[in-house]
Amino acid sequence: MSTTHAGGEVRAIYLSPARNIPMKSVHSVQAEEGKGLVGDRYHGTRHRHVSVQSFEDLTEAAAMFEAPIGHDLTRRNITVTGFDIPTSPGERIRINGVLLEVVRIAAPCKLLDDDIGAGAKAALRRRAGTVFRLLESGPFRVGDNVEHTANEHDEEVPS
């Protein structure tokens, strides 16, 4: 059996149907196992199903950048608050009970300096979030709970 630990909350959800099209804020989205977020440019890709960033990390980056950085301008799908986003491949979280698994750390986009301003990419280094694959399907909504999840094999105690 897996367990969950105290977590945070979904603060914002963004989708874009294609590259170079502005991200659109939505209140909810359907997550499809093995495919991604319905309506997003990465839906149907092999591993890059969902990107998640931390509101607190964005706030820290904005302080370093000395200007606000809009959630949508980073091109991440989900912004969470009150939650330390895992970064090691294989780590898992749940959003509204839907299981996600870390693929890799999300590198800041090389176009950030063009889109936000000179220095944005540097400010977001190590603060650009994490890329996840979807292991289950279900809805995501602004306000949903986000939790760390321990895998069954992580809890086994040798006898």
Buried (B, 14 or more C-beta within 10 A) or exposed (E): EEEBEEBBBBBBBBBBEEEEEEBEEBEEBBBBBEBBBBEBBBBEEEBBBBBBBBBBBBBBBBEBBEEEBBBBBBBBBBBBBEBEBBBEEEBBBBBBEBBBBBBEBBEBBEEBBEBBBEBBBEBBEEBBBBBBBBBEBBBBEBEBBBBBBBBEEEEEEEE
